[in-house]
Amino acid sequence: MLRQHCLLPLAAAALLAVPAHALDGARARWWDLGHRLVARLAEPLLTPEARAAARDLLGGQSLADASVWADNIRHYRRDTDKLHFVNIPLAATSYDSARDCPRGECIIAAIERDRRILADTAASPDERAEALRFLIHFIGDLHQPLHVADDGDRGGNQRHVIFLGRPTDLHKVWDGELVEASGMTGDQYLAYLRARMKTMDLRALGRGTPAAWAMEEHRAAVEYAYKLPRDGQLGRAYVQASRPVIDHALIAAGVRLATVLNQALAGYHAAAAAMAADTVAGPPGTITDREALAHVGQTVTVVGTVAEVSRSRKGTVYVNFGARFPRQTFTAVALAPAPAWTEGLDSLEGRRVGVRGRIVRYQGRVEIVLQGADQLVVTQPAEAP
C-alpha cells in the first residue's frame, strides 16, 4: 500500500521533509526543520573521524542541509517512494519482513542496505555519499509513528480529523502540525531537546536495530497517535499528550543516527588513498562533482568523470557526472534547441571534464547551464584504441 510521504514532524519538528512545492511556505519550513533538528542533534554526538568523513562525503555540506535531499529527489527517483515508510498493521505486535516489507521495499530494509554501503570501504565515494544522505533522512522518517504503522488508512493519510479547529488528516498532524502547535522556533526547540538529553541515558537509547526502533514508534502510534476521540476533534489535550512522544522520537532519531554513522564511518580514513584519486588539483574555485550540491549559487569549476551524455526529445543535452541518470552527482545542461557545438559532447563519456559556470538547483538536482563550448575543459584525453 503506497503512502503519501509527509515529513516526520514528531513533536519537536516534522522529521520528514516534504518537497516545498507540495506545501505552503509555513508548513514546508516546519517539515524541513524536523529533519534538520534530528541532524543537528546527531552532529555533536559524532566522533571526530565520523564527523570529518561525513563532511567529506557530503562535499562540505552539513548533515542538516543534507537531511532533506531524499525528499527533494522523490519526484524523479520514484523507485525510492516506498523506502520512506513501512506498513506494519496497527494490530501487529512484531515486525514481519515477509508481510510488511515485500521485496525489501520499505524503510527498515533501506536503512540496513544503506548502512552496509556506507560502511563498505570498497564502495565508491559516490555510492557511500548517497547512502549517507538516505540514512540521515530515513532514520528521521523511521521515528515518525505514522511512518511505521497503518490502520488501513495509508498511515493516517485517509483519517480525517479536526486539529485545533482546522480540518486535516492524521498523518499531517504528526508530520508537522503538532510541531507548529508547539509555538517554538527551531533554535528554541533544539535548545529544549538538548536540555532534555542531559537527563537521559543516550548510550542505552542508541542501542537496538531499525526493526526494534520501528516497533517502538509503532507502539507510540497505537497508544497515542490513533487514540482519537469519536468526533475526530483533536484539541489541546491531544497536543499535550503527544508532546512527550514527539520529543522522545526526535531525540531518539538524533542519537541513533549518530550511532549508525559512528559505526559505519569508523574505517573511513583507511580508504583515504582510494578517495584521494577523486580529489581535484586546480586553482581556487575548483571542486569535485560530489561537492557541487554544497556550492549552489556559486560560480566555480566542477571537475568529474562523465558517466553519460543523453538528449531529450526536444533536443536538450544532459552531461551527467558520477553516474547515469537518475543517480548522477552533477549535470551540465545545454538547453534546446542545442547549438551545433554540442554535437561532439558524446565523446566526453568516460573522460574527466571540468565545467565552469554558476551552479543552480533544478528539480532536486544540481547543474550548470552551458552557454558555450568554452565552459568545458577536458582534463583527461580519450584513451587510444
C-alpha positions, 0 to 999 in steps of 0.5 A: 500500500503506497503512502503519501510521504509527509515529513516526520514532524514528531513533536519537536519538528516534522522529521520528514521533509516534504518537497516545498512545492507540495506545501505552503511556505509555513508548513514546508519550513516546519517539515524541513526543520524536523529533519534538520533538528534530528541532524543537528542533534546527531552532529555533536554526538559524532566522533571526530573521524565520523564527523570529518568523513561525513563532511567529506562525503557530503562535499562540505555540506552539513548533515542538516542541509543534507537531511532533506535531499531524499525528499527533494529527489522523490519526484524523479527517483520514484523507485525510492517512494516506498523506502520512506515508510513501512506498513506494519498493521496497527494490530501487529505486535512484531515486525514481519519482513515477509508481510510488511516489507515485500521485496525489501521495499520499505524503510527498515530494509533501506536503512540496513542496505544503506548502512552496509554501503556506507560502511563498505570501504570498497564502495565508491565515494559516490555510492557511500555519499548517497547512502549517507544522505538516505540514512540521515533522512530515513532514520528521521522518517523511521521515528515518525509513528505514522511512518511505521504503522497503518490502520488501513488508512495509508498511515493516517493519510485517509483519517480525517480529523479536526486539529485545533479547529482546522480540518486535516488528516492524521498523518499531517498532524504528526508530520508537522502540525503538532510541531507548529502547535508547539509555538517554538522556533527551531533554535528554541526547540533544539535548545529544549531537546538538548536540555532534555538529553542531559537527563537521559541515558543516550548510550542505552537509547542508541542501542537496538536495530531499525526493526526494534526502533520501528516497533517502538514508534509503532507502539507510540502510534497505537497508544497515542497517535490513533487514540482519537476521540469519536468526533475526530476533534483533536484539541489541546489535550491531544497536543499535550499528550503527544508532546512527550512522544514527539520529543522522545522520537526526535531525540531518539532519531538524533542519537541513533543516527549518530550511532549508525554513522559512528559505526559505519564511518569508523574505517573511513580514513583507511580508504583515504588513498582510494578517495584521494584519486577523486580529489581535484588539483586546480586553482581556487574555485575548483571542486569535485562533482560530489561537492557541487550540491554544497556550492549552489549559487556559486560560480566555480569549476566542477571537475568529474568523470562523465558517466553519460551524455543523453538528449531529450526529445526536444533536443536538450543535452544532459552531461551527467557526472558520477553516474547515469541518470537518475543517480548522477552527482552533477549535470551540465545542461545545454538547453534546446534547441542545442547549438551545433557545438554540442554535437561532439559532447558524446565523446566526453563519456568516460573522460574527466571534464571540468565545467565552469559556470554558476551552479543552480538547483533544478528539480532536486538536482544540481547543474550548470547551464552551458552557454558555450563550448568554452565552459568545458575543459577536458582534463583527461584525453580519450584513451587510444584504441 
